[in-house]
Amino acid sequence: MKTGLVLSGGGARGAYQVGVLKAISELRPKHAHNPFSVISGTSAGAINAVALASSANNFRLAVKKVERLWNSLHVDLIYKARRRDVAYSMMRLIGSLFNDGVGRTRPVSLLDNSPLRELLQTRVKFSNIQRRIDAGFLDAVAVTATGYSSGECVTFFQGRPEYKTWHRIRHVGVPAEIKVGHLLASSAIPTIFPAERLSREYFGDGALRQLSPMSPALRLGADRLMVIGVSGNARIPARHSADKHSPSLAQMVGHVFKSAFIDSVERDLEHLLRINNLLGMVRLENPHADTGRLRNIDLLAINPSIEFDEMAAEHIPDLPKGMQTLMRITGATGEGGGASLASYLLFESEFCKQLIRHGYEDAMELEDEIKRFFEN
């Protein structure tokens, strides 16, 4: 039986996934290799996925490497955040209005994430991925991005030679040697970070058109899935209160990001559970019924027990002054109602450490379920 790991997107919220993975690594034997045959990630989840794949020979060590990376993060390692950098990006955006909305020298974006390219090139050993696959420590790793010209959701995967290109409506799977450009494309949050050119097309965040986040892992042969989300929506009832003011720009953008990064994951989980229930009822009535290519997928979803918005509002003062100003004028604060947007951009060590701690605690509360998942 092949086990798949699905890591969703969410910018700085991806630190939560590291906490969950840390707990899993401690529940496994000390020197055990990677327990996931297929690792699939989108946006920040793609970075975590590829980092795990490159050290799949020792799962606990791989998680420790990823944890060290997140624990040492500062905004300056991800994007340029000084006042003059933010002001320059804003001027480029305004200047693009006089050039049909197109950047003259590079794709337009609110922030310049060139430091992230340098960080990934330094900290992720891309050349190790194929070695781990050839040695049998995993079958495939997949990274999903969205093509701006084609409008297609494209999953780039590196794996065993038997895996071939697949086509579905608006979703394509393409064999590739995963490199830094694929991670930058998958994590290029629209309007925030610049699009990345791969071959003949510019790509942005994979969550934009990814209607079925579980699909890549299933397409690559996973029979059971562990899904690590980055939103407490699935566990925390919605709070309803009277609005104090109209929605700020950041609040509206935050809702768009939630729709892209979070809602599709929750919808796909619900869809998968319904199929499992349907197959169960069919086989109960007729054990020999032909269900075509449909199969029951053992599933374990781990989601935060807290919402990140209030926590993000507390950590906004950790940001550089230029970003604090940008957060304030767009309403990306607790008072402005847009702290959700800030949570995607808060690549500061204290915020990330807090998310890692919550991820670890949430996973440890599910210790028995996690052990059963791997024992089956």
Buried (B, 14 or more C-beta within 10 A) or exposed (E): EBBBBBBBBBBBBBBBBBBBBBBBBBBBEEEEBBBBBBBBBBBBBBBBBBBBBBBBBBBBBBBBBBBEBBBEBBBBBBBBBBBEBBEEBEEBBEEBEEEEEEBEEEBBBBBBBBBBBEBBEEBBBBEBBBEBBEEEBBBBBBBBBBBBEBEBBBBBBBBBEEBEEBEEEBBBBBEBEBBBBBBBBBBBBBBBBBBBBBEEBBBBBBBBBBBBBBBBBBBBBBBBBBBBBBBBBBBEEEEEEEEEEEBBBBBBBBBEBBEBBBBBBBEBBEEBEEBBEEBEEBEEEEEEEEEEEEEBBBBBBBBBEBBBBEBBBEBBEBBBEBBBBBBBEBBBBBEBBBBBBBBBBBBBBEBBBBBBBBBBBBBBEBEEEBEEBBEE
